Amino acid sequence: MAETVTPTVDDTPPPASTRRERRGWYVYDWANSAFQTTVITVFLGPFLTTVAELAAGCELGADTCDGYVHPLGIRVAAGSYYPYLISLSVFLTVFVLPVIGAIADRSAHKKRLLGGAAFTGAGATIAMAFVTGDRYLLGGVLFLIANISFGAAVVVYNSFLPQLGGPDERDGISSRGWAIGYLGGGLLLALNLVAITVLDEGDNPQRTLDLARWSIVSAGVWWAVFTLVPLRWLRERPSVAALTGGGNVVTDGFRQLGRTMREIKAYPLTLFFLLAFLVFNDGIQTVITLASQYGTEELRLEQSTLIITILLVQFLAFGGALSLGALAKRIGAHKTVLLSLVLWTFVIIAAFRLPAEAPVPFMILGAAIGLVLGGSQALSRSLFSQLIPAGKEGEYYGFYEISDKGTSWLGPLAFGLVFQLTASYRVGLVSLLIFFVVGFVLLAAVPIRRAIVAAGNTPPRVL
């Protein structure tokens, strides 16, 4: 599947991307969104929480569980096990993803890196078939492998974006990719909903748990199969450093990362934008990741209600991503993302006030999330592409991906700590407001046009 690259260097500009190439890039969003939607957003939280509760001695199907598990001898409330896992996975990505990005920048075969990371993550997801009974530790290890691999693949995937279009095209390309990803994730989730509706036995919690496990496995299969398309259609566009570097790409990647860490202070505005993104997107990802757990544990909603709501989010997010992308053409991506953060603040306040056992208000809130979710993330990705020095796309997206798709750190940690102290998911949810407020203030303070010029790039016509 990988193309042969001739190691020659000249001053000829790289050929413009083709429609087929851009479509191949979009399809990877279609492929990996199944993991984020089916696994992270819907099934894995309740599934691993239930497995942890079984290991803590709680009865399957019990309304409440005050038990504890002891991974590596650490006393952890069963309800906090999954949020802590998320935080651990992101802590590990802090060390892994920038290195992956540096290697991608030095490699003439980025598609191989994309495939290796994607297939590793998909394989770990498929292996969730073996997480039965009270095997919460196995489930935790497989999740760590899958989520870190997911992030590594997205780092490589995002590094293709600056090569697919100019400054005025990237908002649209990024928004279309994100929108198509929502369609793919929504379609698989819809199929899982049909399977659960047909096969579930309401009075048999073990059957419900088994169906959740196989739904998780289906996302791994989907991810692996559709990854074959971008590996076929994307073109290798190696940088000059990749063609002239020689030596071992891994050791060269580590050296490049070291140089970048020393030189990064030359781009303080890029770092400031990255800090703002890491703060507000940590809040967004925490909402996405823990929404299912909040719905089941605090609002006592049926799993079918959660899946229907997430489906609603997915398909509305398709239109929302395209709509905010169109709005960005008129007022600029910077202002559009700031507007979305104001809307996210209202979402958190509304979620805190949701009544228990009331599916309709939960679905309405899900619709509101769908309208702002895709656009806020897609435009952040394209805006960041303008702030990256040429030839450093992989490295910088390695730092960016620390809080991108399906990954968050401080939010789940805060949520888990607040729950362990208060036994209230609602109070934990309110703690997330700080991420949106602080993120808004930081992002508003970034002089975007000056930051783009400082990175050596040409600003788009509208910011």
Secondary structure in CASP SS format (residue, H / E / C, confidence):
PFRMAT SS
TARGET T0000
AUTHOR 0000-0000-0000
METHOD secondary structure of the structure
MODEL  1
M C 1.00
A C 1.00
E C 1.00
T C 1.00
V C 1.00
T C 1.00
P C 1.00
T C 1.00
V C 1.00
D C 1.00
D C 1.00
T C 1.00
P C 1.00
P C 1.00
P C 1.00
A C 1.00
S C 1.00
T C 1.00
R H 1.00
R H 1.00
E H 1.00
R H 1.00
R H 1.00
G H 1.00
W H 1.00
Y H 1.00
V H 1.00
Y H 1.00
D H 1.00
W H 1.00
A H 1.00
N H 1.00
S H 1.00
A H 1.00
F H 1.00
Q H 1.00
T H 1.00
T H 1.00
V H 1.00
I H 1.00
T H 1.00
V H 1.00
F H 1.00
L H 1.00
G H 1.00
P H 1.00
F H 1.00
L H 1.00
T H 1.00
T H 1.00
V H 1.00
A H 1.00
E H 1.00
L H 1.00
A H 1.00
A C 1.00
G C 1.00
C C 1.00
E C 1.00
L C 1.00
G C 1.00
A C 1.00
D C 1.00
T C 1.00
C C 1.00
D C 1.00
G C 1.00
Y E 1.00
V E 1.00
H C 1.00
P H 1.00
L H 1.00
G H 1.00
I C 1.00
R C 1.00
V E 1.00
A E 1.00
A H 1.00
G H 1.00
S H 1.00
Y H 1.00
Y H 1.00
P H 1.00
Y H 1.00
L H 1.00
I H 1.00
S H 1.00
L H 1.00
S H 1.00
V H 1.00
F H 1.00
L H 1.00
T H 1.00
V H 1.00
F H 1.00
V H 1.00
L H 1.00
P H 1.00
V H 1.00
I H 1.00
G H 1.00
A H 1.00
I H 1.00
A H 1.00
D H 1.00
R H 1.00
S C 1.00
A C 1.00
H C 1.00
K H 1.00
K H 1.00
R H 1.00
L H 1.00
L H 1.00
G H 1.00
G H 1.00
A H 1.00
A H 1.00
F H 1.00
T H 1.00
G H 1.00
A H 1.00
G H 1.00
A H 1.00
T H 1.00
I H 1.00
A H 1.00
M H 1.00
A H 1.00
F H 1.00
V C 1.00
T C 1.00
G C 1.00
D C 1.00
R C 1.00
Y H 1.00
L H 1.00
L H 1.00
G H 1.00
G H 1.00
V H 1.00
L H 1.00
F H 1.00
L H 1.00
I H 1.00
A H 1.00
N H 1.00
I H 1.00
S H 1.00
F H 1.00
G H 1.00
A H 1.00
A H 1.00
V H 1.00
V H 1.00
V H 1.00
Y H 1.00
N H 1.00
S C 1.00
F C 1.00
L H 1.00
P H 1.00
Q H 1.00
L C 1.00
G C 1.00
G C 1.00
P C 1.00
D C 1.00
E C 1.00
R H 1.00
D H 1.00
G H 1.00
I H 1.00
S H 1.00
S H 1.00
R H 1.00
G H 1.00
W H 1.00
A H 1.00
I H 1.00
G H 1.00
Y H 1.00
L H 1.00
G H 1.00
G H 1.00
G H 1.00
L H 1.00
L H 1.00
L H 1.00
A H 1.00
L H 1.00
N H 1.00
L H 1.00
V H 1.00
A H 1.00
I H 1.00
T H 1.00
V H 1.00
L H 1.00
D C 1.00
E C 1.00
G C 1.00
D C 1.00
N C 1.00
P H 1.00
Q H 1.00
R H 1.00
T H 1.00
L H 1.00
D H 1.00
L H 1.00
A H 1.00
R H 1.00
W H 1.00
S H 1.00
I H 1.00
V H 1.00
S H 1.00
A H 1.00
G H 1.00
V H 1.00
W H 1.00
W H 1.00
A H 1.00
V H 1.00
F H 1.00
T H 1.00
L H 1.00
V H 1.00
P H 1.00
L H 1.00
R H 1.00
W H 1.00
L C 1.00
R C 1.00
E C 1.00
R C 1.00
P C 1.00
S C 1.00
V H 1.00
A H 1.00
A H 1.00
L H 1.00
T H 1.00
G C 1.00
G C 1.00
G C 1.00
N C 1.00
V H 1.00
V H 1.00
T H 1.00
D H 1.00
G H 1.00
F H 1.00
R H 1.00
Q H 1.00
L H 1.00
G H 1.00
R H 1.00
T H 1.00
M H 1.00
R H 1.00
E H 1.00
I H 1.00
K H 1.00
A H 1.00
Y C 1.00
P H 1.00
L H 1.00
T H 1.00
L H 1.00
F H 1.00
F H 1.00
L H 1.00
L H 1.00
A H 1.00
F H 1.00
L H 1.00
V H 1.00
F H 1.00
N H 1.00
D H 1.00
G H 1.00
I H 1.00
Q H 1.00
T H 1.00
V H 1.00
I H 1.00
T H 1.00
L H 1.00
A H 1.00
S H 1.00
Q H 1.00
Y H 1.00
G H 1.00
T H 1.00
E H 1.00
E C 1.00
L C 1.00
R C 1.00
L C 1.00
E C 1.00
Q H 1.00
S H 1.00
T H 1.00
L H 1.00
I H 1.00
I H 1.00
T H 1.00
I H 1.00
L H 1.00
L H 1.00
V H 1.00
Q H 1.00
F H 1.00
L H 1.00
A H 1.00
F H 1.00
G H 1.00
G H 1.00
A H 1.00
L H 1.00
S H 1.00
L H 1.00
G H 1.00
A H 1.00
L H 1.00
A H 1.00
K H 1.00
R H 1.00
I H 1.00
G C 1.00
A H 1.00
H H 1.00
K H 1.00
T H 1.00
V H 1.00
L H 1.00
L H 1.00
S H 1.00
L H 1.00
V H 1.00
L H 1.00
W H 1.00
T H 1.00
F H 1.00
V H 1.00
I H 1.00
I H 1.00
A H 1.00
A H 1.00
F H 1.00
R C 1.00
L C 1.00
P C 1.00
A C 1.00
E C 1.00
A C 1.00
P H 1.00
V H 1.00
P H 1.00
F H 1.00
M H 1.00
I H 1.00
L H 1.00
G H 1.00
A H 1.00
A H 1.00
I H 1.00
G H 1.00
L H 1.00
V H 1.00
L H 1.00
G H 1.00
G H 1.00
S H 1.00
Q H 1.00
A H 1.00
L H 1.00
S H 1.00
R H 1.00
S H 1.00
L H 1.00
F H 1.00
S H 1.00
Q C 1.00
L C 1.00
I C 1.00
P C 1.00
A C 1.00
G C 1.00
K C 1.00
E H 1.00
G H 1.00
E H 1.00
Y H 1.00
Y H 1.00
G H 1.00
F H 1.00
Y H 1.00
E H 1.00
I H 1.00
S H 1.00
D C 1.00
K C 1.00
G C 1.00
T C 1.00
S C 1.00
W C 1.00
L H 1.00
G H 1.00
P H 1.00
L H 1.00
A H 1.00
F H 1.00
G H 1.00
L H 1.00
V H 1.00
F H 1.00
Q H 1.00
L H 1.00
T H 1.00
A C 1.00
S C 1.00
Y H 1.00
R H 1.00
V H 1.00
G H 1.00
L H 1.00
V H 1.00
S C 1.00
L C 1.00
L H 1.00
I H 1.00
F H 1.00
F H 1.00
V H 1.00
V H 1.00
G H 1.00
F H 1.00
V H 1.00
L H 1.00
L H 1.00
A H 1.00
A C 1.00
V C 1.00
P C 1.00
I H 1.00
R H 1.00
R H 1.00
A H 1.00
I H 1.00
V H 1.00
A H 1.00
A C 1.00
G C 1.00
N C 1.00
T C 1.00
P C 1.00
P C 1.00
R C 1.00
V C 1.00
L C 1.00
END
